[in-house]
């Protein structure tokens, strides 16, 4: 992929990413599970499918990959993937993670 094509692809992804992230964070904050993948294991993963959340993760990964090609970072996509990696019994539930994340990006 040429540099110009990569830049255009990156711009298109980033333009769409923030709005999509805010929409799914609001839905997650209202009680829908599956955005951060905390419960995506075993039998539950088969039934808890959230296409928009999965697409958003792939978009964030692609943004980060393209940004790394240019030696740059996208703090919003990086933060989202950081939340997706949070695991453990002391980590808040997804709805309780979504609310402060919305506040962080000025959408609470």
N, C-alpha and C positions, 0 to 999 in steps of 0.2 A: 504494500500500500504506500503510495507516495505521501510525502509530508503534507502537502496541501489537502489531500483526501483525508488524512488522519486528523488534521486540524478541523476540517469541516465536520467530520464524524464526532469529534470531541465536543465541539460547540453545540451540535444538535443534542447529544446525550445530556450535557450539562444543563441546557436550556429546559429540558423536560424533567430532569431528575428532581429538582427541588420541589416542584409542584406535586409530583407523584409521591415523593417522600412525605410531604405534609399531609396529603390525603390518607395514606396508609397509617401514619402515626396517629392521626385523629381516630381512625377506625380502631386501631389497637388500643388506644387510650380509653375507648368506650367499651373495651372488654373482649375484643376479638384476639384470639391467640394465633401465633404462627409467624409473626413478622420477624422476630429475632431468632426463631428456631430453637428456643429453649426446650420445647417439648417434642421436637421432631425426631423421635427415636421409637423403635419397636412398633407395636401395633398402632399406636396413636398417629404416627407419621403417615400411615396409609389413609387415614380418614381426615386428617387435618391438612388439607391442601388449600393453599392461598396463592393462586397464580400471580397476582399482582405483587405480592411480597417476594416470591421467587424471581420474578422478572426484575424487580428493583435491585435485588442482590446482584444479579448478573450485570445489570447496568452499572452499579457502583464498582464492581470488579473491572469492567471494561474501561470505565473512566479512569480508575487508578492505573491500569495498565498503560493506557494512552498517555496519561499525564507523566508517568515514569519515563516514557519514550522521549519526552521533552525536558526531562529533569525538573519537573514541577510536581506539585501536590494539589489535591482537591480536599480541603479539610472536611467538607460536609460528607462526601462519600466515604472518606476514611473513618470518620466518627461513626457513621451508620454501620460499617462493617465491624468496627470495634464493639459496638453494642451487640451485633450478631454473634460475636465470639464469646460473649460473657456466659459463663457456666458456673455452676456450683450451688450448693444449698444456701449460701448467704446472699446470692444475687436476687434482687427484687424481681417480682413477676413482670411479664411483658407490659401490662397496662401501666404499672408503676414506673417502668423505664421510659415508656413513650411520653408521658406527661412532662418530665424534666427535659427530655430531648426537644420537645416542641418549644419549651420555654427557652432553651439554649439558642434555638434558631429564630426566636422572636415570634412564635406563632401560638403561644399558650392562650 
